[in-house]
């Protein structure tokens, strides 16, 4: 589990290697990650956009930007949580993801929330610090 808090918005990430969707013999590896966003602040917020930086085990970096998450732009009230799952394919058995969410508070203020860096490691790969 990986955790970050920015301006009262907590982001917790739980990655898991998806062996059933991976084909290591063809350099295809897949991870499922579950993210829970919890509003610890006193303002209602809406998640408007996301930005991911994904680095594979060879150091190749890709950026993914888009509106919302999994087709939604959730509104999260004080004390509420929003949870979703998504996936990430890589050509290597290790990698790392990190990112940000663009939030808009009820008062109109826009701010970025950190998504903690998290490791993507196939269980048969030697452990390393990415």
TIMI-876777 format. One record per residue: x negated, y negated, z negated of N, C-alpha, C in turn. Coordinates in nm, 4 decimals, padded with zeros to 6 digits. Each point is the difference from the previous one (the first is absolute). Example, Ala and Ser with C-alpha at 12.3 -4.5 7.8 and 13.67 -1.06 7.14 Angstrom:
nx,ny,nz,cax,cay,caz,cx,cy,cz
-01.3190,00.5690,-00.7800,00.0890,-00.1190,00.0000,-00.0900,-00.1200,00.0000
00.0350,-00.1050,00.0720,-00.0820,-00.1190,-00.0060,00.0770,-00.1090,-00.0730
***
This chain:
nx,ny,nz,cax,cay,caz,cx,cy,cz
-00.0842,00.1176,00.0000,00.0842,-00.1176,00.0000,-00.0891,-00.1245,00.0000
00.0386,-00.0973,00.0803,-00.0729,-00.1259,00.0127,00.0980,-00.1134,-00.0292
-00.0472,-00.1042,-00.0696,00.0914,-00.1043,-00.0475,-00.0623,-00.1381,00.0124
00.0837,-00.0982,00.0388,-00.0414,-00.1410,00.0024,00.1206,-00.0845,-00.0385
-00.0259,-00.1136,-00.0659,00.1066,-00.0945,-00.0355,-00.0425,-00.1375,00.0497
00.0895,-00.0644,00.0755,-00.0232,-00.1345,00.0509,00.1232,-00.0840,-00.0308
-00.0176,-00.1065,-00.0737,00.1089,-00.0936,-00.0319,00.1258,00.0719,-00.0497
-00.0209,00.0996,-00.0833,00.1130,00.0702,-00.0592,00.0621,00.1078,00.0872
-00.0620,00.0302,00.1131,00.0484,00.1078,00.0869,-00.1008,00.1149,-00.0069
00.0463,00.1131,-00.0518,-00.0857,00.1180,-00.0152,00.0177,00.0924,00.1204
-00.1119,00.0461,00.0541,00.0015,00.0955,00.1112,-00.0771,00.1242,-00.0452
00.0672,00.1144,00.0049,-00.0611,00.1275,-00.0374,00.0035,00.0902,00.1233
-00.1154,00.0597,00.0336,-00.0116,00.0862,00.1178,-00.0395,00.1404,-00.0434
00.0680,00.0999,00.0580,-00.0298,00.1400,-00.0265,-00.0189,00.0717,00.1341
-00.1262,00.0156,00.0458,-00.0251,00.0687,00.1270,-00.0085,00.1516,-00.0184
00.0334,00.0715,00.1065,-00.0066,00.1462,-00.0044,-00.0343,00.0520,00.1395
-00.0976,00.0869,00.0070,-00.0380,00.0610,00.1272,00.1123,00.0918,00.0463
00.0395,-00.0108,00.1273,00.1093,00.0806,00.0561,-00.0596,00.1088,00.0895
-00.0356,00.1117,-00.0602,-00.0638,00.1099,00.0737,00.0885,00.0502,00.1132
00.1308,00.0048,-00.0226,00.0931,00.0536,00.1006,00.0104,-00.0887,00.1242
-00.0415,-00.1252,-00.0103,00.0031,-00.0923,00.1145,-00.1396,-00.0286,00.0552
-00.0997,00.0680,-00.0539,-00.1392,-00.0214,00.0398,-00.0512,00.1171,00.0821
-00.0942,-00.0296,00.0896,-00.0690,00.1025,00.0794,-00.1492,-00.0335,00.0012
-00.0698,00.0360,-00.1068,-00.1427,-00.0341,-00.0093,-00.0829,00.0496,00.1184
00.0366,00.1149,00.0584,-00.0740,00.0537,00.1141,00.0126,-00.0899,00.1233
00.0974,-00.0931,-00.0025,00.0191,-00.0949,00.1099,-00.0253,-00.1442,-00.0469
-00.0669,-00.0149,-00.1132,-00.0283,-00.1319,-00.0581,00.1264,-00.0824,-00.0206
00.1040,00.0647,-00.0510,00.1252,-00.0679,-00.0326,00.0320,00.0270,-00.1469
-00.0013,-00.1073,-00.0782,00.0241,00.0079,-00.1439,00.1145,-00.0959,-00.0324
00.0841,00.0380,-00.0944,00.1167,-00.0833,-00.0307,00.0214,-00.0076,-00.1510
00.0339,-00.1195,-00.0457,00.0321,-00.0239,-00.1403,00.1368,-00.0634,-00.0116
00.0700,00.0373,-00.1046,00.1247,-00.0646,-00.0391,-00.0344,-00.0852,-00.1210
00.0486,-00.1223,-00.0027,-00.0203,-00.0817,-00.1198,00.1352,-00.0558,-00.0435
00.0212,00.0055,-00.1296,00.1200,-00.0558,-00.0605,-00.0395,-00.1273,-00.0718
00.0784,-00.1047,00.0225,-00.0276,-00.1283,-00.0630,00.1215,-00.0436,-00.0794
-00.0281,-00.0433,-00.1222,00.1051,-00.0583,-00.0843,-00.0385,-00.1446,-00.0284
00.0925,-00.0904,00.0290,-00.0194,-00.1423,-00.0244,00.0953,-00.0383,-00.1125
-00.0553,-00.0538,-00.1061,00.0810,-00.0361,-00.1173,-00.0118,-00.1498,-00.0256
00.1139,-00.0642,-00.0156,00.0022,-00.1439,-00.0243,-00.0031,-00.0251,-00.1505
-00.1165,-00.0396,-00.0499,-00.0172,-00.0301,-00.1418,00.0178,-00.1492,-00.0265
00.0269,-00.0772,00.1060,00.0128,-00.1452,-00.0141,00.1444,-00.0381,-00.0326
00.0234,-00.1290,-00.0079,00.1345,-00.0500,-00.0291,00.0723,-00.0495,00.1247
-00.0645,00.0123,00.1161,00.0594,-00.0452,00.1254,00.0365,00.1175,00.0890
00.1095,-00.0117,00.0730,00.0343,00.0963,00.1031,-00.0945,-00.0230,00.1176
-00.0494,00.1099,00.0596,-00.0916,-00.0097,00.1132,00.0500,00.0877,00.1144
-00.0434,-00.0362,00.1205,00.0280,00.0838,00.1165,-00.1311,00.0332,00.0684
-00.0194,00.1278,00.0302,-00.1176,00.0443,00.0738,00.0274,-00.0263,00.1475
-00.0779,-00.0887,00.0617,00.0248,-00.0396,00.1383,-00.0904,00.0708,00.1003
-00.1279,00.0210,-00.0370,-00.0939,00.0579,00.0966,-00.1090,00.0772,-00.0724
-00.0747,00.0797,00.0775,-00.1100,00.0786,-00.0546,-00.1215,-00.0135,00.0902
-00.1166,00.0194,-00.0604,-00.1256,00.0063,00.0746,-00.0852,00.1095,-00.0629
-00.0388,00.0963,00.0805,-00.0865,00.1094,-00.0442,-00.1345,-00.0099,00.0690
-00.1056,00.0299,-00.0756,-00.1332,00.0203,00.0566,-00.0352,00.1446,-00.0309
-00.0194,00.0787,00.1054,-00.0239,00.1438,-00.0142,-00.1390,00.0310,00.0544
-00.0834,00.0612,-00.0831,-00.1361,00.0341,00.0392,-00.0167,00.1514,-00.0075
-00.0427,00.0611,00.1108,-00.0191,00.1451,-00.0024,-00.1405,00.0345,-00.0499
-00.0291,00.1286,-00.0054,-00.1271,00.0468,-00.0539,-00.1211,-00.0366,00.0836
00.0218,-00.0491,00.1223,-00.1095,-00.0428,00.0860,-00.0177,-00.1517,-00.0025
00.0814,-00.0663,-00.0821,-00.0090,-00.1454,-00.0100,00.0825,-00.0756,00.1024
00.0792,00.0702,00.0805,00.0877,-00.0649,00.0975,00.1152,-00.0669,-00.0754
00.0223,-00.1286,00.0266,00.1031,-00.0760,-00.0708,00.1137,-00.0330,00.0949
00.1227,00.0216,-00.0460,00.1172,-00.0430,00.0764,00.0895,-00.0831,-00.0905
00.0727,-00.0911,00.0608,00.0923,-00.0875,-00.0730,00.1411,00.0270,00.0481
00.0930,00.0082,-00.0936,00.1403,00.0197,00.0326,00.0771,-00.1130,-00.0658
00.0747,-00.0736,00.0804,00.0833,-00.1094,-00.0505,00.1426,00.0231,00.0473
00.0948,-00.0403,-00.0822,00.1391,00.0143,00.0410,00.0941,-00.0605,-00.1003
00.1239,-00.0091,00.0410,00.1042,-00.0517,-00.0877,00.0426,00.1084,-00.0978
00.0186,-00.0369,-00.1234,00.0522,00.0910,-00.1009,-00.0769,00.1299,-00.0123
00.0690,00.0995,-00.0539,-00.0540,00.1352,-00.0151,00.1091,00.0989,00.0359
-00.0360,00.1051,00.0697,00.0924,00.1054,00.0451,00.1333,-00.0582,00.0514
-00.0106,-00.1067,00.0776,00.1189,-00.0602,00.0604,00.0840,-00.0865,-00.0926
-00.0484,-00.0290,-00.1180,00.0765,-00.0800,-00.0963,-00.0808,-00.1197,-00.0479
00.0708,-00.1028,-00.0436,-00.0596,-00.1162,-00.0663,00.0729,-00.0134,-00.1341
-00.0380,00.0852,-00.0950,00.0775,00.0098,-00.1238,-00.0068,-00.1254,-00.0879
00.1115,-00.0284,-00.0645,00.0081,-00.1030,-00.1032,-00.0146,00.0719,-00.1334
-00.0917,-00.0489,-00.0831,-00.0291,00.0667,-00.1276,00.0229,-00.1022,-00.1115
00.1009,00.0243,-00.0795,00.0342,-00.0912,-00.1095,-00.0880,00.0259,-00.1220
-00.0074,-00.0945,-00.0921,-00.0797,00.0203,-00.1215,00.0369,00.1325,-00.0685
-00.1004,00.0782,-00.0349,00.0218,00.1274,-00.0673,00.0310,00.1157,00.0932
00.0231,-00.0275,00.1290,00.0330,00.1074,00.0941,-00.1252,00.0576,00.0651
00.0200,00.1179,00.0626,-00.1073,00.0696,00.0710,00.0480,00.0335,00.1405
-00.0939,00.0071,00.0902,00.0277,00.0471,00.1359,-00.1046,00.1049,00.0314
00.0435,00.1144,00.0506,-00.0905,00.1113,00.0257,00.0195,00.0487,00.1427
-00.1112,00.0285,00.0678,00.0086,00.0562,00.1342,-00.1204,00.0899,00.0256
00.0115,00.0808,00.1049,-00.1105,00.0868,00.0401,-00.0276,-00.0216,00.1480
-00.1263,00.0105,00.0358,-00.0415,-00.0132,00.1386,-00.1209,00.0900,00.0205
-00.0626,-00.0080,00.1170,-00.1120,00.0875,00.0271,-00.1098,-00.0681,00.0785
-00.1163,00.0661,00.0011,-00.1166,-00.0533,00.0694,-00.0779,00.1139,00.0650
-00.0152,-00.0037,00.1337,-00.0858,00.0976,00.0666,-00.1419,-00.0538,00.0108
-00.0973,00.0888,-00.0087,-00.1407,-00.0357,00.0213,-00.0656,00.1068,00.0864
-00.1132,-00.0353,00.0613,-00.0787,00.0947,00.0782,-00.1112,00.0623,-00.0853
-00.0080,-00.0421,-00.1279,-00.1000,00.0546,-00.0924,00.0699,00.0469,-00.1269
-00.0671,00.0842,-00.0764,00.0587,00.0550,-00.1224,-00.0085,-00.0909,-00.1207
-00.0566,-00.1192,00.0181,-00.0058,-00.0976,-00.1083,00.0262,-00.1388,00.0565
00.0410,-00.0889,-00.0874,00.0232,-00.1387,00.0392,00.0459,-00.0804,-00.1191
00.0335,-00.1236,00.0284,00.0482,-00.0890,-00.1057,00.0993,-00.0977,00.0615
00.1016,-00.0346,-00.0788,00.0992,-00.0992,00.0418,00.0067,-00.1088,-00.1056
00.0248,-00.1225,00.0443,00.0206,-00.1136,-00.0892,00.0882,-00.0979,00.0770
00.0721,-00.0847,-00.0713,00.0857,-00.0922,00.0731,00.0664,-00.1056,-00.0854
00.0952,-00.0672,00.0628,00.0780,-00.1037,-00.0678,00.1436,00.0037,00.0493
00.0889,-00.0460,-00.0862,00.1385,-00.0262,00.0378,00.0204,-00.1501,-00.0033
00.0731,-00.0530,00.0953,00.0415,-00.1393,-00.0053,00.1362,-00.0030,-00.0682
00.0089,-00.0743,-00.1076,00.1239,-00.0127,-00.0761,00.0528,-00.1430,00.0099
00.1304,-00.0127,-00.0118,00.0627,-00.1314,-00.0105,00.0826,00.0017,-00.1279
-00.0287,-00.0962,-00.0875,00.0738,-00.0113,-00.1264,00.1324,-00.0712,00.0255
00.0922,00.0144,-00.0942,00.1314,-00.0634,00.0110,-00.0098,-00.1517,00.0139
-00.1077,-00.0588,-00.0496,-00.0185,-00.1451,00.0118,-00.0629,-00.0401,00.1337
-00.0208,00.0968,00.0923,-00.0522,-00.0281,00.1326,-00.1508,00.0114,00.0134
-00.0687,00.0157,-00.1101,-00.1461,00.0095,00.0024,-00.0431,00.1343,00.0587
-00.0975,-00.0054,00.0925,-00.0578,00.1209,00.0589,-00.1316,00.0312,-00.0706
-00.0258,00.1277,-00.0227,-00.1269,00.0401,-00.0602,-00.0323,00.1428,00.0407
-00.1285,00.0339,-00.0115,-00.0448,00.1346,00.0330,-00.0182,00.0821,-00.1261
00.0389,00.1259,00.0094,-00.0148,00.0959,-00.1090,-00.1004,00.1057,00.0456
-00.0974,00.0287,-00.0830,-00.1025,00.0998,00.0335,00.0545,00.1419,-00.0105
-00.0343,00.0787,00.1009,00.0211,00.1446,-00.0059,-00.1373,00.0564,-00.0359
-00.0111,00.0756,-00.1084,-00.1325,00.0452,-00.0425,-00.0647,00.0914,00.1049
-00.1315,-00.0078,00.0100,-00.0728,00.0921,00.0870,00.0199,00.1417,-00.0532
00.0277,00.0927,00.0920,00.0133,00.1396,-00.0427,-00.0685,00.0919,00.0992
-00.0534,00.1063,-00.0549,-00.0806,00.0948,00.0734,00.0875,00.1060,00.0656
-00.0377,00.0361,00.1211,00.0642,00.1101,00.0719,-00.1060,00.1078,00.0163
00.0128,00.1057,-00.0750,-00.0994,00.1067,00.0024,00.0686,00.1346,00.0159
-00.0316,00.0703,00.1084,00.0497,00.1366,00.0160,-00.0628,00.0837,-00.1110
00.0750,00.0957,-00.0555,-00.0500,00.0754,-00.1152,-00.1266,00.0798,00.0265
-00.0282,00.0334,00.1255,-00.1183,00.0784,00.0318,-00.1209,-00.0859,00.0340
00.0165,-00.1319,00.0060,-00.1098,-00.0913,00.0292,-00.0797,-00.0274,-00.1257
-00.1322,-00.0172,00.0116,-00.0779,-00.0377,-00.1179,00.0445,-00.1376,-00.0481
00.0093,-00.0170,-00.1300,00.0428,-00.1291,-00.0588,-00.1088,-00.1033,00.0170
00.0419,-00.1200,00.0375,-00.0936,-00.1127,00.0107,00.0727,-00.1269,-00.0395
-00.0770,-00.1000,-00.0337,00.0590,-00.1292,-00.0334,00.0081,-00.0784,00.1296
00.1232,-00.0300,00.0430,00.0198,-00.0738,00.1254,-00.0065,-00.1490,-00.0236
***
